[in-house]
Amino acid sequence: MRRNNKNYRILAINPGSTSTKIALFENEREIFYTTISHSAEELSRFKSIMEQKDYRTNLVLKELEEKGVELSSLSAVVGRGGLLKPLESGTYEVNEKMIEDLKRAERGEHASNLGAVIAMEIAKMAGVKAYIVDPVSVDELPKIAKITGMKEIEKPVLSHALNTKAVAKRFAREKGTLYEKLRLIVVHLGSGNSISAHVGGKMVDVTNSMEEGSFGMDRAGGVPCMQLLKLAFSGKYEFKELKRKLFGEGGMYSYLGIKDFRDVEKRIINGDDEAILITDSMIYQIAKDVGAMATVLNGKVDAILITGGLAKSNWLVKNLRRRIEFIAPVHVYPGEDELRALTEGALRVLKGEEQAKIYS
């Protein structure tokens, strides 16, 4: 595929539950980055996430106007991919079929479902194409990895694919090689944790923090299924309440009532035994997941990459490294820099380094 060295201006959009983050890049150079906050009162006016489209789009347009950005100067708009059907990794051109599926929200409502919708709206105004990159529904697992032990249930694959893939490719560039040639374990640590195995340019296994694996800041991860069944049929909880206890009020929050690890770390520094125990337990579980992914790669691992918001904690990384560095060298990429990862995906297409995939 022919490459070019033109300058491209790319608007990246990442809708979250209480904010919409946007950034403008010229090729790899960030021109500006902004977080547009949304109060609970503002969002309470909308019955569903998709109803927030015009509200959030107008705020993005207002921000661009204030920054003096002409829509005609844009080369592309890229949004975070939402809860779509299972997809190959890559950059996808946003089309009407994708928009329809996001509006139906058959795999669930999430703020990220707005990413492609807002990107498409602004791209039409600018007369350019809209893209998404590595949505949470990226599924490259072989059949053997999806068998659960219960015929009626197949392992669902949802993960922090965007940051996971971006970090793996960044590491490959730093090492002067190709992602496709490496055998990696990537540990994304955030509200939920995604621990994944990569070989041959594919994410061949990954923990889904909504269903399994280590607990995170507010996600319970894999809990004992018989005890969960007893709770479900105890009459104490409605489905939505129990779901919230697993996803949103589980994990670290369930024990400590805290969702920001910086506050947990303060308690650890002050010698809080409960905070130390719960954090050590989370690290213990993450390490077990890393060990499991090492078996997926037959013990041949080139590197372990630790990333995500919690990777900013030197204390956590130090204690996790102690448990896993015997497997392979450990490299740390703090934060998740999703807007840059989105831009890099769109830029590869614009430069002709990669072909955009078609959603159908």
Residue frames relative to the residue before (quaternion, step in Angstrom):
aa qw qx qy qz dx dy dz
M 1.0000 0.0000 0.0000 0.0000 0.00 0.00 0.00
R 0.4542 -0.7152 0.4636 0.2593 3.59 -0.80 1.03
R 0.2569 -0.7681 0.5704 0.1370 3.57 -0.91 0.95
N 0.1119 -0.7808 0.6058 0.1041 3.57 -1.24 0.32
N 0.3868 -0.7409 0.5143 0.1923 3.54 -1.27 0.42
K 0.2672 0.7802 -0.5201 0.2224 3.58 1.12 0.62
N 0.4447 -0.6348 0.5480 0.3146 3.53 -1.34 0.23
Y 0.0895 -0.8003 0.5927 0.0130 3.57 -0.85 1.01
R 0.2161 -0.7471 0.6153 0.1289 3.55 -1.03 0.88
I 0.0442 -0.8227 0.5641 -0.0546 3.54 -0.58 1.22
L 0.2229 -0.7478 0.6136 0.1209 3.56 -0.90 0.99
A 0.1118 -0.7953 0.5950 0.0305 3.59 -0.74 1.10
I 0.1046 -0.8084 0.5792 -0.0100 3.57 -0.91 1.02
N 0.0007 -0.8003 0.5980 -0.0427 3.58 -0.81 1.05
P 0.1376 -0.8106 0.5646 0.0717 3.63 -0.14 1.23
G 0.0885 -0.7820 0.6160 0.0335 3.57 -0.94 0.96
S 0.7383 -0.4402 0.2692 0.4344 3.57 -1.27 0.13
T 0.8166 0.1644 -0.0847 0.5468 3.62 1.01 -0.71
S 0.7729 0.2361 -0.1635 0.5658 3.60 1.21 0.24
T 0.2070 -0.7091 0.6455 0.1940 3.53 -1.38 0.17
K 0.1638 -0.7964 0.5777 0.0721 3.56 -0.55 1.19
I 0.0068 -0.7953 0.6061 -0.0093 3.57 -0.94 0.87
A 0.0082 -0.7785 0.6274 0.0141 3.54 -1.23 0.53
L 0.2334 -0.7357 0.6171 0.1532 3.52 -1.20 0.61
F 0.0835 -0.7940 0.6021 0.0089 3.55 -0.87 1.06
E 0.1699 -0.6970 0.6761 0.1680 3.51 -1.29 0.50
N 0.7571 -0.1514 -0.0005 0.6355 3.53 -0.12 1.37
E 0.8122 -0.2233 0.1499 0.5176 3.66 -0.75 -0.93
R 0.5973 0.6017 -0.3572 0.3919 3.61 1.24 -0.25
E 0.3412 -0.7420 0.5436 0.1935 3.55 -0.77 1.07
I 0.2720 -0.7655 0.5653 0.1430 3.57 -0.80 1.07
F 0.7624 -0.2058 0.0982 0.6056 3.57 1.02 -0.79
Y 0.1780 -0.7475 0.6339 0.0876 3.52 -1.35 0.48
T 0.0296 0.8109 -0.5816 0.0573 3.59 -0.85 0.94
T 0.1895 -0.7355 0.6361 0.1358 3.54 -1.16 0.69
I 0.1654 -0.7693 0.6128 0.0720 3.56 -0.69 1.15
S 0.2295 -0.8084 0.5303 0.1123 3.59 -0.39 1.21
H 0.1603 -0.7644 0.6191 0.0822 3.56 -1.19 0.71
S 0.3292 -0.7577 0.5284 0.1957 3.57 -0.62 1.10
A 0.6391 -0.5199 0.4038 0.3978 3.56 -1.26 0.45
E 0.6260 0.5511 -0.3317 0.4409 3.57 1.07 -0.75
E 0.6535 0.5111 -0.3067 0.4665 3.59 0.98 -0.88
L 0.7201 0.4572 -0.2531 0.4564 3.58 0.86 -0.97
S 0.5773 0.6124 -0.3768 0.3869 3.60 1.16 -0.51
R 0.5529 0.6185 -0.3920 0.3976 3.60 1.24 -0.29
F 0.7170 0.4458 -0.2371 0.4806 3.57 1.21 -0.51
K 0.4393 -0.7200 0.4822 0.2367 3.55 -0.94 0.96
S 0.7925 0.0979 -0.0464 0.6002 3.58 1.17 -0.55
I 0.6579 -0.5053 0.3799 0.4093 3.55 -1.29 0.30
M 0.6628 0.5257 -0.3199 0.4267 3.59 0.92 -0.88
E 0.6007 0.5654 -0.3591 0.4365 3.61 1.15 -0.51
Q 0.6024 0.5757 -0.3517 0.4267 3.60 1.26 -0.29
K 0.3864 0.7778 -0.4469 0.2145 3.59 1.29 -0.22
D 0.7248 0.4371 -0.2656 0.4616 3.60 0.64 -1.09
Y 0.6191 0.5600 -0.3279 0.4423 3.56 1.02 -0.86
R 0.7223 0.4261 -0.2517 0.4830 3.60 0.80 -1.00
T 0.6206 0.5485 -0.3458 0.4409 3.60 0.99 -0.79
N 0.6689 0.5049 -0.3001 0.4556 3.58 0.90 -0.91
L 0.6379 0.5163 -0.3310 0.4657 3.60 1.06 -0.70
V 0.6259 0.5209 -0.3307 0.4771 3.59 1.06 -0.74
L 0.6617 0.5050 -0.3025 0.4644 3.59 0.91 -0.94
K 0.6338 0.5286 -0.3268 0.4606 3.58 1.02 -0.80
E 0.6475 0.5235 -0.3088 0.4597 3.57 1.00 -0.88
L 0.6488 0.5122 -0.3122 0.4682 3.59 0.99 -0.84
E 0.6374 0.5286 -0.3203 0.4601 3.56 1.01 -0.83
E 0.6704 0.5002 -0.2957 0.4614 3.57 0.94 -0.92
K 0.6901 0.4507 -0.2699 0.4978 3.59 1.13 -0.64
G 0.4780 -0.7027 0.4148 0.3252 3.59 1.31 -0.01
V 0.4148 0.7060 -0.4670 0.3339 3.57 1.17 0.61
E 0.2557 -0.7573 0.5844 0.1399 3.58 -0.67 1.10
L 0.5050 -0.6584 0.4641 0.3101 3.59 -0.88 0.92
S 0.6221 0.5672 -0.3341 0.4239 3.57 1.10 -0.70
S 0.6260 0.5499 -0.3393 0.4366 3.61 1.23 -0.33
L 0.5715 0.6268 -0.3713 0.3776 3.59 1.26 -0.30
S 0.3201 -0.7336 0.5699 0.1859 3.55 -1.14 0.73
A 0.7803 -0.0904 0.0809 0.6136 3.58 1.21 -0.56
V 0.2168 -0.7204 0.6370 0.1685 3.53 -1.35 0.32
V 0.0608 -0.8064 0.5882 0.0050 3.57 -0.86 0.96
G 0.1182 -0.8056 0.5799 0.0290 3.55 -0.90 0.99
R 0.5814 -0.5634 0.4412 0.3872 3.55 -1.22 0.38
G 0.4292 -0.7065 0.5045 0.2491 3.58 -0.94 0.89
G 0.3420 -0.7689 0.5130 0.1693 3.57 -1.04 0.78
L 0.7570 -0.3629 0.2964 0.4553 3.54 -1.31 -0.51
L 0.0781 0.8155 -0.5587 0.1294 3.53 0.39 1.33
K 0.6793 -0.4214 0.3681 0.4749 3.57 -1.29 -0.11
P 0.6669 -0.4855 0.3520 0.4423 3.64 -1.18 0.29
L 0.0399 -0.8238 0.5630 -0.0529 3.57 -0.82 1.10
E 0.5356 -0.5488 0.5224 0.3727 3.52 -1.34 0.32
S 0.5702 -0.5596 0.4687 0.3769 3.53 -1.28 0.41
G 0.4799 0.6786 -0.4845 0.2729 3.57 -1.16 0.56
T 0.5451 -0.5644 0.4958 0.3722 3.52 -1.39 -0.19
Y 0.1346 -0.8074 0.5738 0.0275 3.56 -0.79 1.09
E 0.4021 -0.6649 0.5704 0.2662 3.53 -1.08 0.77
V 0.4124 -0.7040 0.5186 0.2557 3.57 -0.86 0.95
N 0.0277 0.7908 -0.6104 0.0347 3.57 -0.91 0.96
E 0.7296 -0.4487 0.2853 0.4301 3.57 -1.28 0.18
K 0.6051 0.5596 -0.3594 0.4377 3.60 1.05 -0.70
M 0.6466 0.5151 -0.3107 0.4691 3.57 1.00 -0.87
I 0.6477 0.5203 -0.3126 0.4604 3.57 0.95 -0.91
E 0.6372 0.5321 -0.3225 0.4549 3.60 0.96 -0.87
D 0.6808 0.4919 -0.2932 0.4567 3.59 0.88 -0.94
L 0.6487 0.5111 -0.3178 0.4659 3.58 1.03 -0.76
K 0.6550 0.5057 -0.3114 0.4672 3.58 1.03 -0.74
R 0.6422 0.5073 -0.3206 0.4768 3.58 1.12 -0.67
A 0.1256 -0.8515 0.4982 0.1048 3.58 1.20 -0.62
E 0.1248 0.8378 -0.5212 0.1043 3.57 0.91 0.92
R 0.7156 0.4003 -0.2544 0.5128 3.61 1.16 -0.50
G 0.7398 -0.3970 0.2099 0.5011 3.55 1.27 0.28
E 0.4534 -0.6593 0.5306 0.2797 3.53 -1.28 0.48
H 0.1496 0.7574 -0.6226 0.1276 3.54 -0.95 0.93
A 0.6117 -0.5831 0.3864 0.3695 3.57 -1.07 0.73
S 0.6087 0.5769 -0.3575 0.4109 3.60 1.08 -0.66
N 0.5212 0.6329 -0.4134 0.3960 3.61 1.23 -0.34
L 0.6366 0.5441 -0.3203 0.4429 3.59 1.21 -0.50
G 0.4938 0.7069 -0.4191 0.2843 3.60 1.18 -0.47
A 0.7197 0.4284 -0.2475 0.4870 3.57 0.77 -1.05
V 0.6372 0.5524 -0.3270 0.4264 3.57 1.04 -0.81
I 0.6842 0.4588 -0.2797 0.4932 3.59 0.90 -0.91
A 0.6248 0.5432 -0.3350 0.4499 3.59 1.01 -0.83
M 0.6578 0.5102 -0.3042 0.4631 3.59 0.95 -0.90
E 0.6346 0.5470 -0.3233 0.4400 3.59 0.95 -0.88
I 0.7228 0.4283 -0.2466 0.4831 3.58 0.82 -1.01
A 0.6139 0.5545 -0.3470 0.4418 3.60 1.05 -0.73
K 0.6258 0.5339 -0.3371 0.4579 3.59 1.01 -0.77
M 0.6507 0.5103 -0.3115 0.4682 3.58 0.99 -0.86
A 0.7214 0.4428 -0.2377 0.4764 3.57 1.06 -0.83
G 0.4158 -0.7258 0.4546 0.3062 3.58 1.26 -0.26
V 0.5898 0.5385 -0.3782 0.4681 3.58 1.14 0.70
K 0.5917 -0.5752 0.4243 0.3728 3.58 -1.30 0.00
A 0.2982 -0.7233 0.5953 0.1831 3.52 -1.29 0.55
Y 0.1089 -0.8019 0.5868 0.0262 3.57 -1.08 0.77
I 0.1397 -0.6951 0.6789 0.1909 3.50 -1.44 0.14
V 0.2100 -0.7769 0.5833 0.1103 3.58 -1.23 0.45
D 0.8606 -0.1142 0.0652 0.4920 3.57 -0.92 0.97
P 0.0395 -0.8243 0.5647 -0.0053 3.60 0.39 1.19
V 0.6941 -0.4831 0.3298 0.4196 3.59 -1.26 0.29
S 0.6692 0.5214 -0.2916 0.4419 3.60 1.22 -0.46
V 0.3025 0.7502 -0.5309 0.2527 3.62 1.21 0.31
D 0.0292 0.8031 -0.5886 0.0879 3.57 -0.74 1.13
E 0.0791 0.7992 -0.5852 0.1126 3.56 -0.38 1.32
L 0.3843 0.7589 -0.4532 0.2667 3.57 1.27 0.32
P 0.4370 -0.6633 0.5298 0.2974 3.60 -1.02 0.72
K 0.6982 -0.4921 0.3177 0.4117 3.58 -1.22 0.44
I 0.6253 0.5739 -0.3460 0.4000 3.57 0.98 -0.84
A 0.6827 0.5012 -0.2824 0.4505 3.59 1.11 -0.69
K 0.6797 0.5117 -0.2834 0.4426 3.60 1.24 -0.30
I 0.5327 0.6171 -0.4161 0.4029 3.59 1.26 -0.18
T 0.2458 -0.8362 0.4833 0.0829 3.57 -0.68 1.13
G 0.5523 -0.5674 0.4396 0.4240 3.57 1.09 -0.59
M 0.7232 0.2502 -0.2075 0.6093 3.56 1.34 0.03
K 0.4588 -0.7492 0.3987 0.2633 3.57 -0.34 1.30
E 0.6751 0.5223 -0.2980 0.4274 3.59 1.01 -0.76
I 0.7557 0.3480 -0.1822 0.5241 3.58 1.21 -0.39
E 0.1289 -0.7648 0.6284 0.0595 3.56 -0.87 1.06
K 0.5784 -0.5987 0.4218 0.3593 3.58 -1.05 0.74
P 0.2511 -0.7620 0.5736 0.1654 3.63 -0.69 1.01
V 0.2433 -0.7901 0.5507 0.1151 3.57 -0.95 0.88
L 0.2146 0.7102 -0.6416 0.1946 3.54 -0.59 1.28
S 0.1417 0.8116 -0.5472 0.1477 3.58 -0.72 1.01
H 0.5910 -0.5306 0.4584 0.3988 3.54 -1.38 -0.03
A 0.0036 -0.8714 0.4905 -0.0095 3.56 0.84 1.06
L 0.6179 0.5821 -0.3590 0.3879 3.60 0.93 -0.83
N 0.7404 0.3926 -0.2342 0.4929 3.58 0.68 -1.06
T 0.6087 0.5738 -0.3455 0.4253 3.57 1.04 -0.80
K 0.6997 0.4587 -0.2632 0.4804 3.58 0.83 -1.02
A 0.6491 0.5335 -0.3236 0.4351 3.59 0.94 -0.89
V 0.6688 0.4964 -0.2955 0.4679 3.58 0.95 -0.90
A 0.6352 0.5290 -0.3291 0.4565 3.59 0.99 -0.82
K 0.6829 0.4718 -0.2853 0.4793 3.60 0.95 -0.87
R 0.6149 0.5430 -0.3406 0.4595 3.59 1.09 -0.71
F 0.6422 0.5205 -0.3129 0.4678 3.56 0.98 -0.89
A 0.6392 0.5310 -0.3225 0.4532 3.59 0.97 -0.88
R 0.6497 0.5117 -0.3191 0.4628 3.61 0.94 -0.88
E 0.6509 0.5256 -0.3146 0.4485 3.57 0.96 -0.88
K 0.7132 0.4305 -0.2396 0.4986 3.56 1.10 -0.70
G 0.4629 -0.7123 0.4232 0.3149 3.57 1.29 0.05
T 0.6202 0.5053 -0.3580 0.4815 3.54 1.08 0.72
L 0.5537 -0.5940 0.4632 0.3549 3.56 -1.31 -0.16
Y 0.5957 -0.5628 0.4472 0.3585 3.56 -1.13 0.73
E 0.6522 0.5536 -0.3078 0.4165 3.58 0.98 -0.88
K 0.6902 0.4847 -0.2775 0.4601 3.59 1.19 -0.45
L 0.6578 0.5462 -0.2916 0.4289 3.59 1.28 -0.22
R 0.2503 -0.7059 0.6412 0.1670 3.52 -1.34 0.49
L 0.0590 0.8506 -0.5062 0.1296 3.56 -0.18 1.33
I 0.1742 -0.6891 0.6803 0.1790 3.49 -1.39 0.37
V 0.0970 -0.7945 0.5984 0.0364 3.59 -0.75 1.06
V 0.1601 -0.7945 0.5849 0.0330 3.54 -0.79 1.14
H 0.0588 -0.7928 0.6066 -0.0001 3.59 -0.31 1.27
L 0.0708 -0.8172 0.5719 -0.0128 3.57 -0.64 1.17
G 0.2311 0.7649 -0.5696 0.1927 3.58 -0.62 1.15
S 0.7941 -0.1254 0.1468 0.5763 3.58 -0.93 -0.88
G 0.7413 0.0613 -0.0500 0.6665 3.50 1.23 -0.73
N 0.3853 -0.7342 0.5164 0.2140 3.57 -1.19 0.48
S 0.1061 -0.7593 0.6389 0.0632 3.57 -1.08 0.81
I 0.0303 -0.7822 0.6221 -0.0142 3.58 -0.55 1.18
S 0.0037 0.8527 -0.5152 0.0865 3.56 -0.49 1.21
A 0.3041 -0.7184 0.5990 0.1808 3.54 -1.32 0.54
H 0.0967 -0.8081 0.5810 0.0045 3.58 -0.93 0.98
V 0.1707 0.7565 -0.6190 0.1242 3.54 -0.95 0.93
G 0.8326 0.1684 -0.1300 0.5115 3.59 -1.03 0.76
G 0.6624 -0.5238 0.3089 0.4376 3.59 1.12 0.59
K 0.6824 0.4422 -0.2991 0.4993 3.60 1.22 0.33
M 0.4009 -0.6488 0.5887 0.2680 3.52 -1.29 0.57
V 0.1276 -0.8721 0.4713 0.0326 3.56 0.07 1.34
D 0.7799 0.0130 -0.0664 0.6222 3.59 1.29 -0.07
V 0.0697 0.7921 -0.6018 0.0749 3.56 -1.12 0.65
T 0.4171 -0.6739 0.5429 0.2776 3.56 -1.12 0.65
N 0.2669 -0.7399 0.6007 0.1428 3.56 -1.08 0.83
S 0.3457 -0.8026 0.4475 0.1898 3.58 -0.23 1.29
M 0.5833 0.5558 -0.3820 0.4527 3.60 1.25 -0.15
E 0.7938 0.3361 -0.1201 0.4924 3.57 1.19 -0.52
E 0.8351 0.0715 0.0803 0.5396 3.58 0.96 -0.86
G 0.7192 0.4943 -0.3122 0.3754 3.51 -1.38 -0.15
S 0.7805 -0.3441 0.2472 0.4597 3.54 -1.34 -0.24
F 0.4769 -0.6221 0.5162 0.3452 3.55 -1.18 0.48
G 0.2779 -0.7530 0.5763 0.1539 3.56 -1.26 0.52
M 0.7976 -0.2741 0.1994 0.4990 3.57 -1.14 -0.54
D 0.8282 0.0254 -0.0119 0.5598 3.60 0.94 -0.80
R 0.6288 0.5035 -0.3407 0.4847 3.59 1.26 0.35
A 0.4710 -0.7302 0.4316 0.2422 3.53 -0.83 1.05
G 0.3164 -0.7458 0.5263 0.2581 3.59 1.13 -0.54
G 0.7596 -0.3437 0.2607 0.4867 3.58 -1.10 -0.64
V 0.0453 -0.7959 0.6038 -0.0020 3.59 -0.54 1.17
P 0.6534 -0.5186 0.3573 0.4201 3.64 -1.16 0.48
C 0.4242 -0.7707 0.4156 0.2313 3.57 -0.49 1.24
M 0.6444 0.5197 -0.3475 0.4403 3.65 0.96 -0.68
Q 0.6576 0.4916 -0.3112 0.4786 3.58 1.00 -0.77
L 0.6180 0.5292 -0.3381 0.4730 3.57 1.10 -0.70
L 0.6263 0.5326 -0.3319 0.4625 3.59 1.03 -0.78
K 0.6426 0.5240 -0.3238 0.4558 3.58 0.95 -0.85
L 0.6472 0.5035 -0.3169 0.4766 3.58 0.99 -0.83
A 0.6576 0.5410 -0.3096 0.4231 3.56 0.95 -0.94
F 0.7744 0.3207 -0.1697 0.5184 3.58 1.04 -0.76
S 0.4216 0.7293 -0.4470 0.3009 3.58 1.25 0.28
G 0.4558 -0.6797 0.4525 0.3542 3.57 1.22 -0.48
K 0.5528 0.6340 -0.3834 0.3814 3.59 1.26 -0.11
Y 0.8125 0.2490 -0.0830 0.5205 3.56 1.09 -0.73
E 0.3665 -0.6464 0.6184 0.2558 3.50 -1.25 0.62
F 0.6937 -0.4769 0.3264 0.4299 3.60 -1.24 0.38
K 0.6825 0.5047 -0.3023 0.4338 3.59 0.84 -0.99
E 0.6351 0.5324 -0.3309 0.4512 3.59 1.05 -0.76
L 0.6870 0.4792 -0.2817 0.4680 3.56 0.89 -0.95
K 0.6115 0.5404 -0.3425 0.4655 3.57 1.07 -0.74
R 0.6537 0.5161 -0.3072 0.4604 3.57 1.01 -0.85
K 0.6342 0.5283 -0.3289 0.4588 3.59 1.07 -0.69
L 0.6793 0.4602 -0.2774 0.4999 3.57 1.17 -0.57
F 0.8061 0.1543 -0.0100 0.5712 3.55 0.99 -0.93
G 0.7681 0.2727 -0.2274 0.5329 3.56 -0.11 1.30
E 0.8019 0.1130 -0.0563 0.5840 3.56 1.08 -0.74
G 0.5011 0.6441 -0.4289 0.3875 3.56 1.23 0.47
G 0.7116 0.5057 -0.2959 0.3878 3.54 -1.25 -0.51
M 0.8464 -0.0905 0.1028 0.5146 3.54 -1.08 -0.84
Y 0.6358 0.5481 -0.3270 0.4341 3.57 1.02 -0.85
S 0.6180 0.5696 -0.3385 0.4230 3.58 1.02 -0.80
Y 0.7455 0.4052 -0.2092 0.4861 3.58 1.03 -0.82
L 0.8215 0.2705 -0.0927 0.4932 3.56 0.86 -0.99
G 0.3898 -0.7303 0.4780 0.2937 3.60 1.23 -0.32
I 0.6038 0.5404 -0.3398 0.4773 3.59 1.23 0.55
K 0.1744 -0.7969 0.5708 0.0928 3.60 -0.99 0.85
D 0.6661 0.4446 -0.2931 0.5223 3.59 1.28 -0.17
F 0.3932 -0.7589 0.4622 0.2363 3.57 -0.48 1.19
R 0.5449 0.6086 -0.4120 0.4036 3.60 1.14 -0.40
D 0.6533 0.4920 -0.3075 0.4864 3.58 1.09 -0.70
V 0.6041 0.5332 -0.3533 0.4753 3.58 1.11 -0.65
E 0.6577 0.5296 -0.3064 0.4395 3.56 0.93 -0.94
K 0.6049 0.5473 -0.3539 0.4574 3.60 1.07 -0.69
R 0.6598 0.4970 -0.3080 0.4721 3.58 0.99 -0.84
I 0.6214 0.5390 -0.3364 0.4585 3.58 1.07 -0.75
I 0.6557 0.5193 -0.3012 0.4579 3.58 0.93 -0.96
N 0.6988 0.4526 -0.2567 0.4908 3.57 1.11 -0.74
G 0.5739 -0.6509 0.3517 0.3510 3.58 1.28 0.28
D 0.3112 0.7596 -0.5104 0.2561 3.61 1.17 0.51
D 0.3755 -0.7751 0.4654 0.2041 3.59 -0.37 1.27
E 0.6471 0.5216 -0.3312 0.4467 3.60 0.99 -0.79
A 0.6542 0.5079 -0.3117 0.4656 3.60 0.93 -0.90
I 0.6400 0.5204 -0.3215 0.4651 3.59 1.00 -0.81
L 0.6719 0.5104 -0.2986 0.4459 3.60 0.88 -0.97
I 0.6946 0.4744 -0.2899 0.4566 3.60 0.80 -0.99
T 0.6593 0.4945 -0.3127 0.4723 3.60 0.98 -0.79
D 0.6289 0.5227 -0.3297 0.4717 3.59 1.00 -0.80
S 0.6412 0.5235 -0.3212 0.4601 3.57 1.05 -0.77
M 0.6392 0.5093 -0.3304 0.4721 3.59 0.98 -0.80
I 0.6480 0.5097 -0.3148 0.4703 3.59 0.94 -0.87
Y 0.6202 0.5539 -0.3195 0.4544 3.57 1.02 -0.86
Q 0.6911 0.4712 -0.2742 0.4745 3.58 0.93 -0.95
I 0.6176 0.5316 -0.3426 0.4675 3.60 1.02 -0.77
A 0.6567 0.5189 -0.3066 0.4533 3.56 0.93 -0.92
K 0.6263 0.5257 -0.3373 0.4664 3.60 1.03 -0.74
D 0.6449 0.5094 -0.3199 0.4716 3.60 1.01 -0.77
V 0.6186 0.5264 -0.3418 0.4727 3.59 1.05 -0.74
G 0.6449 0.5217 -0.3159 0.4605 3.58 0.97 -0.87
A 0.6394 0.5211 -0.3253 0.4625 3.57 1.01 -0.80
M 0.6681 0.4918 -0.3092 0.4650 3.60 0.96 -0.82
A 0.5801 0.5663 -0.3773 0.4478 3.59 1.16 -0.51
T 0.6427 0.5057 -0.3305 0.4711 3.60 1.06 -0.67
V 0.5769 0.5712 -0.3743 0.4482 3.61 1.14 -0.61
L 0.7325 0.3857 -0.2054 0.5219 3.57 1.09 -0.79
N 0.4845 -0.6997 0.4076 0.3310 3.58 1.28 0.40
G 0.6719 -0.5343 0.2849 0.4264 3.55 1.11 0.71
K 0.6051 0.5364 -0.3583 0.4666 3.59 1.28 0.00
V 0.1420 0.8062 -0.5451 0.1809 3.57 0.02 1.35
D 0.3522 -0.7514 0.5225 0.1958 3.58 -0.74 1.07
A 0.7950 -0.1347 0.1253 0.5780 3.60 0.99 -0.81
I 0.2635 -0.6980 0.6369 0.1940 3.50 -1.37 0.40
L 0.1414 -0.7971 0.5849 0.0501 3.59 -0.75 1.08
I 0.1446 -0.7799 0.6053 0.0666 3.59 -0.79 1.04
T 0.0844 0.8056 -0.5746 0.1170 3.56 -0.74 1.09
G 0.5434 0.6131 -0.4599 0.3425 3.58 -1.32 -0.04
G 0.7382 -0.4497 0.2898 0.4109 3.54 -1.32 0.26
L 0.6882 0.4946 -0.2907 0.4441 3.59 0.94 -0.85
A 0.5465 0.6155 -0.3957 0.4074 3.59 1.26 -0.30
K 0.5351 0.6123 -0.4073 0.4158 3.59 1.27 -0.09
S 0.6196 0.5470 -0.3380 0.4502 3.59 1.26 -0.37
N 0.3515 -0.7486 0.5259 0.1986 3.59 -0.48 1.19
W 0.6226 0.5530 -0.3390 0.4377 3.58 1.05 -0.77
L 0.6828 0.4800 -0.2907 0.4679 3.58 0.84 -0.96
V 0.6697 0.5068 -0.3015 0.4514 3.58 0.87 -0.97
K 0.6342 0.5412 -0.3309 0.4420 3.58 0.96 -0.87
N 0.7192 0.4493 -0.2530 0.4657 3.58 0.87 -0.94
L 0.6266 0.5013 -0.3386 0.4913 3.58 1.13 -0.57
R 0.6258 0.5536 -0.3317 0.4380 3.58 0.95 -0.89
R 0.6256 0.5710 -0.3309 0.4161 3.56 1.00 -0.86
R 0.7158 0.4544 -0.2478 0.4687 3.58 1.09 -0.71
I 0.8055 0.3443 -0.1432 0.4604 3.61 1.04 -0.65
E 0.5506 0.6670 -0.4015 0.3013 3.61 1.13 -0.41
F 0.5247 0.6108 -0.4303 0.4079 3.62 1.23 -0.13
I 0.6145 0.5701 -0.3448 0.4224 3.60 1.21 -0.48
A 0.7594 -0.2023 0.1953 0.5868 3.58 0.90 -1.00
P 0.6526 -0.4918 0.3773 0.4358 3.62 -1.21 0.29
V 0.2889 -0.7685 0.5556 0.1315 3.56 -1.02 0.91
H 0.0526 -0.7795 0.6242 0.0005 3.59 -0.94 0.98
V 0.2403 -0.8059 0.5339 0.0877 3.57 -0.89 0.96
Y 0.0408 -0.7695 0.6371 -0.0162 3.56 -0.96 1.02
P 0.1852 -0.8387 0.5003 0.1094 3.62 0.23 1.24
G 0.7753 0.3281 -0.2571 0.4745 3.57 -1.14 0.67
E 0.4071 -0.7363 0.4856 0.2373 3.56 -1.26 -0.02
D 0.1487 -0.8602 0.4872 0.0246 3.60 1.28 -0.06
E 0.1025 0.8600 -0.4941 0.0761 3.56 0.95 0.93
L 0.6179 0.5509 -0.3573 0.4324 3.60 1.06 -0.66
R 0.6431 0.4952 -0.3220 0.4874 3.58 1.04 -0.73
A 0.6385 0.5247 -0.3289 0.4571 3.59 1.00 -0.81
L 0.6273 0.5209 -0.3318 0.4745 3.61 1.03 -0.76
T 0.6665 0.5149 -0.2959 0.4506 3.56 0.92 -0.98
E 0.6433 0.5320 -0.3264 0.4433 3.58 0.93 -0.89
G 0.6483 0.5235 -0.3155 0.4541 3.59 1.04 -0.81
A 0.6728 0.4799 -0.2907 0.4822 3.58 0.95 -0.91
L 0.6480 0.5423 -0.3150 0.4322 3.57 1.00 -0.85
R 0.6123 0.5515 -0.3542 0.4421 3.59 1.03 -0.74
V 0.6573 0.4916 -0.3027 0.4844 3.57 1.08 -0.73
L 0.6707 0.5087 -0.3040 0.4461 3.59 0.85 -0.94
K 0.7079 0.4484 -0.2556 0.4822 3.58 1.06 -0.76
G 0.5082 -0.6764 0.4079 0.3432 3.56 1.26 -0.07
E 0.4439 0.6949 -0.4529 0.3390 3.58 1.22 0.38
E 0.7825 0.1276 -0.0237 0.6090 3.54 1.26 -0.48
Q 0.3898 -0.7084 0.5382 0.2378 3.57 -1.14 0.66
A 0.4404 -0.6749 0.5168 0.2889 3.61 -0.89 0.86
K 0.3739 -0.7190 0.5430 0.2200 3.54 -1.01 0.87
I 0.3557 -0.7245 0.5538 0.2049 3.58 -1.20 0.61
Y 0.3277 -0.7444 0.5542 0.1773 3.56 -0.77 1.06
S 0.1053 0.8000 -0.5820 0.1008 3.58 -0.75 1.03
